[in-house]
Amino acid sequence: MGICLLRGPFHPAPVWGFRIPSWSISLASLGELACYFPGVQNLAGLLERLDLELLDRDLFRGFSPHDGRPRIFGGLVAAQSLIAACRTVEGRVAHSLHGYFLREGDTSVPVLYHVDRIRDGRSFATRRVVAKQHGKAIFNLSVSFQAPEDGLEHQANMPQAPPPETIPTNVERLRAYKERADHPAIDFLLKLDRPIERREVDHVDLLDPKPQSGIHRTWFRAAGTLDDDPVMHQAVLAYASDYGLLEASFTQHGHSFLTDELILASLDHAIWFHRSCRADEWLLYVTDSPRTAGGRGLNFGRIYSQNGALVASVAQEGLMRIRKPR
């Protein structure tokens, strides 16, 4: 899911999440709502943010957009961490990453990325990246790299889905919501431009959600053309994979992020890259949640190219709380 850190009177502990009061949204809450969506205004802005500054050996600096959002979008920190790790490896490709969100990310200051070269073997290499602000870790990422090699192959088949061109865009859906209800969040979201284009096949009515079990299918791609650098395509995919995944948990219980007062927080994020792909071509994100318990939801995602190849798998556990009335 798109994530941001929230710290406020309703939730004193800092978490990577958001809270949206039902039908009564303050300016502060609108800012928090923006953090739920990818935190860069367009693709050019995202690519600029992914171009990290090298400060020293294995030390990089990254920036987040200054657009009024109170906290950094978690997908941006994950993507920047992946870029930092990739810049310290030659001849190998990232095949998996595992990250933990630890503290709030402050949009007003840069993020320092410290890379630890854990191992460089004949076939595999391992890197650990710690993202820091104000002298404290906000995100911790482990990345494994492998030299290209052939081997046995099988995959789970891609589920049937209508072509993306036949699915309404998110902007078109928001305009339809605006005709149904005068909701301040709808106006706010319509003003946001995004670097990732998304078209939801299994769309949940944000104003009148009903419990929806099973898989959730969404087409997505970068909102523009990328160059041929495979690292950048992996980073953009990692960025986009953090948007909407946690919805697989709470939509099964008849909730949406607009109609309920939710406290959500991504606790971790993992990706397995099975094969290269272009993030500027349509990809199908198939998500589901096998279990919610203890105030947490476990979510899985599979990302397919339009020709049916399984290019990546994703997993995320998230905090999922409904704020109790006072």
C-alpha positions as CSV (number, residue, x, y, z in Angstrom):
1,M,0.0,0.0,0.0
2,G,1.0,3.6,-0.2
3,I,2.2,4.4,3.3
4,C,3.3,7.4,5.3
5,L,4.1,7.9,8.9
6,L,1.5,9.3,11.2
7,R,2.1,10.8,14.6
8,G,-0.7,12.9,16.1
9,P,-3.2,13.1,18.9
10,F,-5.2,10.1,17.7
11,H,-2.1,7.8,17.5
12,P,0.8,8.9,19.7
13,A,3.2,6.2,18.6
14,P,4.9,6.8,15.2
15,V,3.9,4.2,12.6
16,W,4.0,3.9,8.8
17,G,0.3,4.4,8.2
18,F,-2.6,6.8,7.9
19,R,-5.8,7.7,9.6
20,I,-8.9,9.1,7.8
21,P,-11.9,10.2,9.8
22,S,-15.2,9.2,8.3
23,W,-16.8,12.1,6.4
24,S,-15.0,14.7,8.4
25,I,-11.5,15.4,7.2
26,S,-9.3,18.1,8.5
27,L,-6.4,19.7,6.6
28,A,-4.0,17.7,8.6
29,S,-5.9,14.5,7.8
30,L,-5.9,15.4,4.1
31,G,-2.1,15.6,4.2
32,E,-2.0,12.2,5.8
33,L,-4.4,10.9,3.2
34,A,-1.9,12.1,0.5
35,C,0.7,9.9,2.1
36,Y,-1.4,6.9,1.2
37,F,-0.7,7.6,-2.4
38,P,2.7,7.5,-4.2
39,G,4.5,10.5,-2.8
40,V,6.0,12.1,-6.0
41,Q,3.9,14.3,-8.3
42,N,5.0,12.8,-11.6
43,L,7.3,10.3,-13.2
44,A,10.0,12.8,-13.9
45,G,9.9,13.7,-10.2
46,L,10.2,10.1,-9.2
47,L,13.2,9.5,-11.5
48,E,14.8,12.6,-10.0
49,R,14.3,11.3,-6.5
50,L,15.7,7.9,-7.5
51,D,19.0,9.5,-8.7
52,L,20.8,9.3,-5.3
53,E,23.7,11.5,-4.5
54,L,27.0,9.7,-3.7
55,L,28.5,11.2,-0.5
56,D,31.2,8.6,0.2
57,R,31.9,4.9,-0.4
58,D,28.7,3.1,0.4
59,L,27.0,6.3,1.6
60,F,24.2,7.9,-0.4
61,R,21.7,10.7,0.1
62,G,18.2,10.8,-1.2
63,F,15.4,13.4,-1.1
64,S,11.6,13.3,-0.9
65,P,9.2,15.8,-2.5
66,H,8.3,19.0,-0.7
67,D,4.6,19.0,-1.5
68,G,3.1,19.4,1.9
69,R,2.9,15.7,2.8
70,P,3.8,15.3,6.5
71,R,5.7,12.0,6.0
72,I,7.6,10.2,3.4
73,F,5.8,7.6,1.2
74,G,7.3,4.3,2.2
75,G,7.6,3.0,-1.3
76,L,10.0,5.8,-2.1
77,V,12.3,4.9,0.8
78,A,12.2,1.2,-0.3
79,A,13.0,2.1,-3.9
80,Q,15.8,4.5,-2.9
81,S,17.3,1.8,-0.6
82,L,17.2,-0.7,-3.5
83,I,19.0,1.8,-5.7
84,A,21.7,2.4,-3.1
85,A,22.3,-1.4,-2.8
86,C,22.4,-1.9,-6.5
87,R,25.1,0.8,-6.9
88,T,27.5,-1.3,-4.9
89,V,27.1,-4.5,-6.9
90,E,28.5,-5.4,-10.4
91,G,27.6,-8.4,-12.6
92,R,24.6,-9.5,-10.4
93,V,20.9,-8.7,-10.4
94,A,18.7,-8.2,-7.4
95,H,16.5,-11.2,-7.0
96,S,14.9,-10.5,-3.5
97,L,14.6,-7.8,-0.9
98,H,13.2,-7.8,2.6
99,G,12.6,-4.5,4.5
100,Y,11.2,-3.3,7.8
101,F,9.7,0.1,8.4
102,L,11.1,1.3,11.7
103,R,10.4,5.0,12.3
104,E,8.7,8.0,10.7
105,G,10.2,9.6,7.6
106,D,10.5,13.4,7.6
107,T,10.0,15.0,4.3
108,S,11.8,18.2,5.4
109,V,15.3,16.6,5.6
110,P,17.3,14.2,3.3
111,V,17.6,10.5,4.0
112,L,21.0,9.0,4.3
113,Y,21.5,5.4,3.0
114,H,24.3,3.4,4.6
115,V,25.2,0.3,2.6
116,D,26.9,-2.7,4.3
117,R,28.6,-5.1,1.9
118,I,27.7,-8.3,3.8
119,R,28.9,-10.8,1.2
120,D,30.3,-11.1,-2.3
121,G,30.4,-14.7,-3.4
122,R,30.9,-16.4,-6.8
123,S,27.1,-16.5,-7.6
124,F,25.4,-14.4,-4.9
125,A,26.0,-11.1,-3.1
126,T,24.2,-9.6,-0.1
127,R,23.8,-6.0,0.9
128,R,22.2,-4.4,3.9
129,V,20.9,-0.9,3.7
130,V,20.0,1.3,6.7
131,A,18.1,4.5,5.9
132,K,18.6,7.2,8.5
133,Q,17.3,10.6,9.5
134,H,18.2,12.6,12.5
135,G,20.8,9.9,13.4
136,K,18.2,7.2,13.7
137,A,17.2,4.3,11.4
138,I,13.8,4.7,9.7
139,F,14.1,1.7,7.4
140,N,16.2,-1.4,7.2
141,L,16.6,-3.4,3.9
142,S,18.4,-6.6,3.0
143,V,18.9,-7.3,-0.7
144,S,20.3,-10.5,-2.3
145,F,21.9,-10.4,-5.8
146,Q,22.6,-13.3,-8.2
147,A,24.7,-13.7,-11.3
148,P,22.5,-14.7,-14.2
149,E,22.1,-18.5,-14.7
150,D,19.6,-20.9,-16.3
151,G,17.6,-23.5,-14.3
152,L,14.2,-25.2,-14.0
153,E,11.2,-23.0,-14.4
154,H,7.5,-23.1,-13.5
155,Q,5.0,-20.5,-12.5
156,A,1.5,-19.9,-11.2
157,N,-0.7,-19.0,-14.2
158,M,-2.0,-15.4,-14.5
159,P,-5.7,-15.1,-13.7
160,Q,-8.0,-13.9,-16.5
161,A,-8.4,-10.1,-16.6
162,P,-9.9,-7.7,-19.0
163,P,-7.4,-5.5,-21.0
164,P,-6.3,-2.4,-19.1
165,E,-7.6,-0.2,-21.9
166,T,-11.1,-1.3,-21.0
167,I,-10.8,-0.4,-17.3
168,P,-11.6,3.1,-16.0
169,T,-8.6,5.1,-14.7
170,N,-8.5,6.1,-11.1
171,V,-9.1,9.7,-12.0
172,E,-12.3,8.7,-13.9
173,R,-13.5,6.7,-10.9
174,L,-12.8,9.7,-8.6
175,R,-14.8,12.0,-10.9
176,A,-17.7,9.5,-10.7
177,Y,-17.5,9.6,-6.9
178,K,-17.6,13.4,-6.9
179,E,-20.9,13.2,-8.7
180,R,-22.3,11.0,-6.0
181,A,-21.1,12.8,-2.9
182,D,-19.5,16.0,-1.7
183,H,-16.5,14.4,0.0
184,P,-13.5,16.7,0.7
185,A,-11.1,13.8,0.2
186,I,-12.4,13.3,-3.4
187,D,-11.6,16.9,-4.4
188,F,-8.2,16.6,-2.7
189,L,-7.3,13.4,-4.5
190,L,-8.4,14.7,-7.9
191,K,-5.7,17.4,-7.6
192,L,-2.9,14.8,-7.2
193,D,-0.9,13.8,-10.1
194,R,0.9,10.4,-9.8
195,P,3.9,8.8,-11.4
196,I,2.1,5.4,-11.5
197,E,-1.0,4.8,-13.6
198,R,-3.4,2.3,-12.0
199,R,-6.6,0.7,-13.3
200,E,-8.4,-1.5,-10.8
201,V,-10.2,-4.5,-12.2
202,D,-11.8,-5.5,-8.9
203,H,-12.7,-2.1,-7.7
204,V,-14.1,-1.5,-4.2
205,D,-16.7,1.2,-3.9
206,L,-14.9,3.7,-1.6
207,L,-18.1,5.4,-0.5
208,D,-20.2,2.2,0.1
209,P,-17.8,-0.7,0.4
210,K,-19.0,-4.2,0.7
211,P,-16.9,-7.2,1.9
212,Q,-14.8,-8.5,-1.0
213,S,-13.0,-11.7,-0.6
214,G,-10.7,-13.5,-3.1
215,I,-8.1,-11.8,-5.3
216,H,-7.9,-8.2,-6.2
217,R,-6.6,-7.4,-9.7
218,T,-5.0,-4.1,-10.7
219,W,-3.2,-3.0,-13.8
220,F,-0.4,-0.6,-13.3
221,R,2.6,1.0,-15.1
222,A,4.8,4.0,-14.9
223,A,3.1,7.1,-16.2
224,G,5.6,7.6,-19.0
225,T,8.6,6.0,-20.7
226,L,11.7,4.8,-18.8
227,D,15.1,4.2,-20.2
228,D,16.5,0.7,-20.5
229,D,18.3,0.6,-17.2
230,P,17.0,-2.7,-15.5
231,V,17.8,-1.3,-12.0
232,M,15.5,1.6,-12.6
233,H,12.7,-0.7,-13.7
234,Q,13.2,-2.8,-10.6
235,A,13.1,0.4,-8.4
236,V,9.9,1.7,-10.0
237,L,8.3,-1.7,-9.6
238,A,9.3,-1.7,-5.9
239,Y,7.9,1.8,-5.5
240,A,4.6,0.8,-7.1
241,S,4.3,-2.5,-5.3
242,D,3.8,-0.7,-2.0
243,Y,0.7,1.0,-3.2
244,G,-2.6,-0.8,-2.4
245,L,-1.3,-4.1,-1.1
246,L,-2.7,-3.6,2.4
247,E,-6.1,-3.1,0.9
248,A,-6.3,-6.9,0.4
249,S,-6.8,-7.1,4.2
250,F,-9.3,-4.5,5.1
251,T,-11.5,-4.8,1.9
252,Q,-12.4,-8.3,3.0
253,H,-14.1,-6.8,6.0
254,G,-16.1,-4.2,4.1
255,H,-13.9,-1.2,4.7
256,S,-12.3,1.4,2.5
257,F,-9.8,4.1,3.4
258,L,-12.5,6.9,2.8
259,T,-15.5,5.6,4.7
260,D,-13.9,4.3,7.8
261,E,-11.7,5.7,10.5
262,L,-8.7,3.5,9.9
263,I,-5.2,3.2,11.4
264,L,-3.1,1.3,9.0
265,A,0.7,0.7,9.0
266,S,3.0,-1.3,6.8
267,L,5.2,-3.3,9.1
268,D,7.5,-4.9,6.5
269,H,7.8,-5.4,2.7
270,A,9.4,-8.2,0.6
271,I,9.8,-8.7,-3.1
272,W,11.1,-11.6,-5.1
273,F,12.2,-10.6,-8.7
274,H,11.7,-13.7,-10.9
275,R,12.6,-12.1,-14.2
276,S,13.3,-8.7,-15.7
277,C,10.4,-6.6,-17.0
278,R,9.6,-3.1,-18.1
279,A,7.8,-1.1,-15.4
280,D,6.6,1.3,-18.1
281,E,4.5,-1.5,-19.7
282,W,1.2,-2.8,-18.2
283,L,1.7,-5.1,-15.3
284,L,-1.1,-7.0,-13.5
285,Y,-0.9,-6.9,-9.7
286,V,-2.9,-9.8,-8.2
287,T,-3.2,-9.4,-4.4
288,D,-4.9,-11.4,-1.7
289,S,-4.9,-11.7,2.1
290,P,-5.0,-15.2,3.6
291,R,-5.3,-14.1,7.2
292,T,-5.9,-11.1,9.5
293,A,-5.5,-11.5,13.3
294,G,-4.1,-9.7,16.3
295,G,-4.6,-6.3,14.6
296,R,-2.4,-7.4,11.7
297,G,-3.1,-8.4,8.1
298,L,-0.9,-10.6,5.9
299,N,-1.0,-9.8,2.2
300,F,0.5,-11.4,-0.8
301,G,0.9,-10.1,-4.4
302,R,1.9,-11.5,-7.7
303,I,2.9,-9.3,-10.6
304,Y,2.5,-10.5,-14.1
305,S,3.5,-9.0,-17.5
306,Q,0.8,-8.5,-20.0
307,N,1.9,-11.7,-21.8
308,G,1.3,-13.8,-18.6
309,A,4.8,-14.1,-17.2
310,L,5.1,-14.0,-13.5
311,V,7.8,-11.3,-13.0
312,A,7.7,-10.7,-9.2
313,S,6.1,-11.8,-6.0
314,V,5.4,-9.5,-3.0
315,A,4.5,-10.0,0.6
316,Q,3.6,-7.5,3.3
317,E,2.3,-7.6,6.9
318,G,0.5,-4.6,8.1
319,L,-1.1,-3.2,11.2
320,M,-4.8,-2.9,10.7
321,R,-6.9,-1.1,13.4
322,I,-10.2,0.6,13.4
323,R,-10.2,3.6,15.8
324,K,-12.7,3.1,18.6
325,P,-15.2,5.9,19.2
326,R,-14.4,8.1,22.1
